[in-house]
Amino acid sequence: MNIVHQVEGAIAVLKLDKAKMAEIARNKEATVFGIVFLAAQVVVNIILLALAFPSEFGSIFSRYLLWPIVIPVLAFAANAFLMSLIAEKAFKGNSDHVGFFRIMSYASVVLWVTVIPFVLLVVGLGLYAFSLFSLVSLAAGLYLLYIAYNVLMEHHKLTKEHAVYTIIAGFFISIVVNSILGNILVGGGYKMY
């Protein structure tokens, strides 16, 4: 499978294409591409940060710059599995947690918009790049919640009410996971948004 086909699949997930979601959930190769989709924006953001601050290249890998870019992606992956587990255990949803992760990781291409603040930083327009990063990440996160709501109903066959409960639980789980990872990897100065 080529990358163009996979990106088209990710865009189909963003458009809530039910047939494509089911295909991705069943495809074992989709796990690797899903991880690539999650990691791609982190790698691009780090490269752009290195271009914006070439003399400070070593400091980019400090816990105060690197981890705040990486933590949301790690928390996203953990949250996908935990939401799927809640859907199964609390509401008798499908037990295919990897399939749910595959679909949600393809939906994570929406996080690629976080590249925009770092592009602005590279071209010298980044006075508020890190604040913009937080704002763009929040907007992308809200859209991912909307997608998760639909995927919970489609993949786990939850009712609308149960999907909402799972999303609410997922939201709080996301805060907890982000906080734990932030405190472990960055320290007390970590802010989620």
Sequence and secondary structure as in RCSB ss.txt:
>XXXX:A:sequence
MNIVHQVEGAIAVLKLDKAKMAEIARNKEATVFGIVFLAAQVVVNIILLALAFPSEFGSIFSRYLLWPIVIPVLA
FAANAFLMSLIAEKAFKGNSDHVGFFRIMSYASVVLWVTVIPFVLLVVGLGLYAFSLFSLVSLAAGLYLLYIAYN
VLMEHHKLTKEHAVYTIIAGFFISIVVNSILGNILVGGGYKMY
>XXXX:A:secstr
  HHHHHHHHHHHHTT HHHHHHHHH THHHHHHHHHHHHHHHHHHHHHHHH GGGHHHHTSTTTHHHHHHHHHH
HHHHHHHHHHHHHHHH     HHHHHHHHHHHGGGGGGGHHHHHHHHTT  TTHHHHHHHHHHHHHHHHHHHHHH
HHHHHS   HHHHHHHHHHHHHHHHHHHHHHHHHHT TT    
